[in-house]
Amino acid sequence: MTLTEEAGWKHSPPRLQKAKIRRLLEERGAFFLEVRNWMSLAPQYRKHLKKEIHIEDGTPPDAISYCTHCGGCCEVASGFPDFPEETLIPVRWQRIFGEGLGRGHRFCPFLWEEKSTGSSLCSIHPWRSHPCRAFEKEECEFLMNDPDFKRLSDRKWVDRTCRLLLRLIDAG
């Protein structure tokens, strides 16, 4: 959605836009499969793919009721790769977290959608970086009041973007 607001995108011909979108989808899809395959190696990884991973051990769900699982806190393409010592994710992924998946990516590569609900899911939540752990209620409230974020999370804007994406992919 933010890509369509950039000058470089607006002035690109449809054919180039289509190629960029396909490249983004291919990169993102390949990385999704890599993470999914890693998670499927052992049951202790699979259990973390449930929505409950957003809740720290022993914390009742209503204790973090401010979190709507919108994914706004994961809207950046990369972050400071400061992971806890006990992290289980591969070093290469920590580097990807720090550098992003490449040009054009606008959100964390570990951000997934929870079973087509529109809710967000952090696929590495138990092993997330320290900066992600520091994002708490005050930061969330600030983000929720940001006019640009409100516009990007508006259902009409999301629907418009989905139509544009489908048109770009289907265009011949």
N, C-alpha and C positions, 0 to 999 in steps of 0.2 A: 504494500500500500504506500509506503514511504517512497519507494522507488519511482512511482509515477509522478511524484512531486519534484523530483530532481531535474534540473535543467538538461543535463546530459541525456536523460531518459526522454524527456519531452521532445527533444530535437532529433532523436534517433528514428530512422525509418522503421516501419512495422516489422520488416524482415529481420533487422538487427535486434529489435525488442524480443521477437519470438525466439531468436537464437539464444539471447541472454537468459530468458525465462527457462528454456529447455535445459541449458547448462546448469542453472541454479537447481532445478528440479532433479537432474541427474546426480549432481554432487550431494545434494541433501538426501535423496533417496538411498544412495550408496552408503552414506554415513549412517543413516537410520538402520539399514540392514546390518551394518557392522556392529552397532551397539546392540541391536536386537539379538543377533547371533551370540554375542558375548554374554548377554543376560540369560540366554537359554542354556548356557553351559551347566548351570547349577541352580537348584531350587532356591538357594538363598539370594540369588540375583533376581529371579522371576518375581518373588514376593514383593519386591520393591517397585514393581511396575503398577501397583495398585495406587489409587488416589491417596490412601492413608500415608504414603511416604512423605506427604507434606507436613505431617504431624510428628514432632519429636517424640521419642519413646517416653511413654508415661504421661504425656500431655493430653488432656481431654480435648476432643475436637472443638468444643465451643471456646476453648482458651485462645484460639487464633482465628476467631470468627471474622476478623477484618480481612482475611485472605479470601478472595473470591475465585482464585485460580485463573485469573485473567491472562497471566503470562507477561504482564507489563514489566515486572521486575527482570524479566529475561529478554527484554526487547533489544538489547545491544548484541552485536555480532560476536563480541569477544569480551573477556574480562581479565582481571589480574589473576594469573594462575597460581594462587597461593592455596594449595590443598593441604588438608590435615595429613599428618604422617601416616595414619592408618588407612588412607584412601586405597581402594582396590582398583581404581581405573588405570588403564595403561598410561605410561608416560607420554606416548604420542597423543593421546586424547587430551592430556593436560596442556600440551602445546597447542592443540587445536582450540581448546577453550581460550587460551591466551591470544591466539592469532586469528581465530575465526576460520570459517571454511573457504574463504576466498572473497574476491571482489563481488560486490552486489549482495552479499548476505547481510541481513539486517537483524537477526536475532540468534540467540544461543543455539548451537547445534544439538544440545541435549534437551531442548524444549520439545515436547510431544503433545499431541492432543489426546485427551482421555476419552477413548471409546466413542468418538464422534459426538460428544456432548458439547464441544466447544470449550470445555474447561482445559486448563493447561496441566501438564504433568512434567516434572523434572525427572528424566530417566536416570540421573546419577545423584538424586537428592541425598541419600545417606552419605555420599562421598563428595558432596559439593564443596566448592572453594570457600575460603573464609570470607571474601567479600560478599558472596551470596548469602552466607549465614548472617551477615551484618545487616541485611536488608530487612527491616522490621516495620512495625506499624506506622511510625512517623514517616518513613520513606514511602510506604505504600499510600498513605493519605495524601502526601505531596503529589505523587504521581497521579492519583485519581482526580486531583483538582487541576491538573495541567490541561489547558484547553486543547493542545495538540494531541495529547493522549486520548482525551474525550472524543475528539473528532475521529481518530483512527479506530476507536472501539465502537463507534456508532454503527448500528446494524445496517443502515442504508449504505454507508461507506464500504462496509465489508461485502455486502451483496454486489455493489458496483464493481469492486475490485475482483471478486470471483467471476463476474461476467466478463470483465476485461481479460482476465487470465485465460478463461476458456476460449475466448475469441482469438487470443494470441496463439494458443496451442493449436486450435482447429484451423486457423487461417492457412491457406495453401500457398 
